[in-house]
Amino acid sequence: MAVKERRERERADRHRRIVAVARELAEDQGWDAVTTRRLADRIEYSQPVLYGHFPGGKDEIVGAVALEGFAELAAALRTAVDAAGPDDAVGALASAYLAFAAEHPEVYRAMFDLAALPFGRDDTPAPLREGFTVVRDVLAPAAPGDPGHYAEVGWATLHGLATLARAGRLPPEGAAERLALAVGLLGQDTATVRDRQTP
């Protein structure tokens, strides 16, 4: 039993190491620089060992990095919201989201552009659901209708700001004002939203 447990632990360690090195290499040089050959050389495993952990090769490794990123994003959002309290929760959520995207650009790219992960379905992985749950819980008090739909729009707003900033499509000097505008729009009370929707 001890031998089996040790082998499982070693396998899990190798798996984590592959993901960590892929992530480091991507953040340093971009995802084009991440190849199974370079990973195998960096971590001093043979390519067959790497494929033993990730039969799908690079695509599967990118997916593992993306899942790790979603778990970290969910934790960062929850920590920020809990520390802020209800009155500042929307601002804390938005700030933490944009900070994560800015600090981990290639992980964020893997999460939304490169990995083929299912969103909004029964088979959506738990880390994606957890992040969405935080967004929904924080934005629900301002939702004029379905809190889930409002959370989707809120997530899309933050994702849009993060993606445009990462691509250099938004000037950095306006970041604080854009953040404040997004927080104001997403955190407004239900009555104000309904008043604006009434013709």
N, C-alpha and C positions, 0 to 999 in steps of 0.2 A: 504494500500500500504506500509506503514512504517513497519508493522508487517512482511509482506512477504519479504521485503528487508532485515530486520534484520535476519530473518531465513536463507535467502540465504547467507548472510554474515557469520553467525555462521557456516553454513554448509561448506562454503569455508575455514573458519578458521580451522575447525576440519580436513578437508581434508589435508590442509597444515601441520597441526601438526602431523598427522599420517605419512606422507611422511618424515617429518623432523626427527621424532623419529626413524623411520625405518632406515634412513640413518645414524644417529648417532650410533645406535646399531650395524649396519653392519660395520661401520668404526672402532668401538671399539673392536668388537668380531667376525666379519665375518658374512657372510650371513646365515650360518647354525644356528646362534644364533637368527635370526629374525624369530619369529613365531607369528601367530596372537594372541595367548594367552599372550605371553610376551609383545607384543605391547599394547594389551588391558590393561594389568596391568600397564604398564609404563605411559600410557596417561590417565589412569583412565576412560576409556570408556568400555562399555560392548562389547563382541565380536559381538553381533548382530549390534551394532552401527558401528563397524569397517567394517563388511561385507555390511552394508548399503551404505558405501562409496566405498568399493572395493569388489564387489560381487565375483570377481575372486580370492579373498584371497591374499596370499603372492605373487603369480605370478603377479597379477595386481599391487600390491604395488611396486614390483621390477621394473615393467615397468614405473610406475610414477616416481620413483627415477631416472631411466635411462633417461627419457625425460627431467627431470630437469637438469641432468648432461649434456646432449647434448646442452641445452640452455645456460648453464654456460660456457661450452667449446667454443661454438660459440662466446659468448660475450668476453671471454678471448682472443681468437684469434684475433677478430676484434680490440679490445683495443690495443693489442700488436702491430699489424700491423700498425694501425693508428698512434701510438706514434713513431714508428720506421721510417716511411717514405719509399719511394720506394726502395732506395738503400739497406736498411737493412731488407726489409719485409720478405724475406725467412728465415733469421736467427731468426727474432722475432717470426714468425709463428712456426717454429720448436721448439724453446725454450719454448714458451707458451704452446704448445701441450704437450711436455714431462713433463713440470712442473705440468700441470693439472693432468696428469696421475699419477705422483709420489705423489702429495699432496692429491689425492682422490682415492686411489687404489680400494676400494670396490665399489665406485660409478662407476669408470671406468670399473670394472668387470661387474657390472650390465648392463652398456651400451653395452658392446660387447660380453659378455659371457652368461648372464643370461636372459636378456629380449628378448622376441620374437618380435623385431621391424623390420618392412620392410625397407630395404635399396635399393636405386636405382630403386624405382617403383613409379607409380602414386600416391599410397597411403602412401608414405613416409612422416612421420610427419614433420612439419615445422622446429623444432629445428635441425633435422638431415640435412635437406636441407640447412639451414643457415650455419652450420659449413662447409659443403662441398663447398658451394659457396665461403666462405672466402678462403679456400684452393685453389680452382680453380682460383679465381681472382689473388691470389698472384703468383701462379705457371704458369699461362697462358703465360707470356712473354717468358718463356724458353721452352714451349711445342713445340716439333718438328712436332706434328700432332694435333690430337684432344685434346684440353685443358682439356676436361672432363676425357679422359683416362689418361692423364698425372697427373691430380689431383688424380685419383684413385691410381696410382702407388705411388705418393707422400704421400697420406694418409696411404697407406699400409706400406710404409717405416717407417713413424713415429709410426704407430701402432705396427709394428714389434719391433722397438727399445723399445717402452714403455712396451710391453708385456713381452719381454725377460728380461728386467731390473726388472720388477715387480716379475717375477718368479725366480730371482736370477741366471739367465743363462748367464748374462753378468757381468763381474767384474766392480764394481763402479768406479775404478780409470781410466777407459778408456772412461767414459761418455762424457767428453768434446771433445775428439778427434773424437768419433763416431758422435757427433752432428755436428762438423765442416765438417766431410766427407759427411754427409747427406745433409747439406746445400750446400756444393760445388756441389754435384751431382744434386740436385733438382733446384738449382738456376743458373746453367750454361746457357750461351746464346744458342739460337737455332742453330746457325752455328756450334758450337762445337759439339752439339749432333748429327747433321746431318753428320759431318765429321767422327765421330766414327761409324756411322751406314753404311757408304759407304764402300763396300768391296774393 
